Amino acid sequence: MQQQYSKFILELNQSVLKYTTSEPQKLQNIITQLKKVCNHPFMFRDAMIEKMSLEEIVENSGKMQVLDALLTKFKAEGHKVLIYT
C-alpha cells in the first residue's frame, strides 16, 4: 500500500516535479505527503478502513513490519521496551 500511494503522489505531481524552481511550496507539499506515506499509509483520510485487524495494519507499513519483528524478538528474549511516539 505504501508503494501504491507513493507512486500515486509522484504521478499526480509530475508537472510540479519537472519545474520545481518555479513553485517551491508545491514541492514542499509533495515531500510532506511522501513523509506521511512513510509513516503509515493510513495517515490519509481516504485510506482509513474501519475494523481492520492488527495484522492488516502491520502488513501495510514497512515501519510497522520492522517494529513487529523487533518487538516479537525482544519479547521472546525477555527484554523490556519503551516506545516514544
Buried (B, 14 or more C-beta within 10 A) or exposed (E): BBEEBBEEBBEEBEEBEEEEEEEEEBBEBBEEBBEBBBEBBBBEEEBEEEEEEEEEBBEBBEEBEEBBEEEEEEEEEEEEEEEEE
